[in-house]
């Protein structure tokens, strides 16, 4: 299955939006006050969401790379 130009553009748009969300989350994390010693290192939900975003970006990039090699 080859990606056409429209599908490639949509994939790139998804990557850009995900990277923007990752950047925003990391910026917010950097500006938060340090957590108290008794609390966890950071919010597990934040980490799960950030990992999901990174996984999505990697998946899109892998798909684009595979299609570029095959097409």
N, C-alpha and C positions, 0 to 999 in steps of 0.2 A: 504494500500500500504506500503510495507516494503522497506526500503532503503537497498540496498546491499552494500557490502564493497566498491566497486568502487564509488557508489553514495555518500557514507559517506565520502570517501576520497576527492572527489571533493567539497563537502559542506565544509569540514574542510579547504581546500585550499582557497575557496572563503572567509571564515571567516578570515583566516590569512591575505589574501591580503587586505581585508577591514580594518582590525585592523591596518595594516601597513600604509594604507592611512590616517586613523584617527590620528595615532601617528605623521605622517609627518605633517599633517595640524595643529595639536595642537602645535608641535614644531615650525613651521613657525610662527604661531600666537604669540607664546611667545617671539620670537626674533624680531618681528616687532616693530618699534618705536610706542610710544603711540599715539593714534589718537588725532587730534585737537578737542577742546571742541565743535566746531560748526559742526563737522562731526558726522556721526552715530557711534555707539559703535564699530561695526566691519562691514565688507562687508556682506550684506545680502545674496549674492550668496555663499560666503564661509560658512555661517551658514546653508543655505539650503542644500548644498552639504554634510556638516558634519552630519546633521540630517539624510539625506538619507543613508549615510554610516552606521550610528548607527542603523537605522531601518532595513537595510539589514542584519547586523550582528545578531540582535535580532531575525529576521525572520528565519535565518538559524539555530540558536541555538534552537528556539522553535520547528522547524521541526525535528531536530536531537533528541531532548528530547522526543517529541511525539512518534517518531518511536522507540526509545529505550524502552519506556513504553509499546508500543504495540507489540514489537517484541522481 
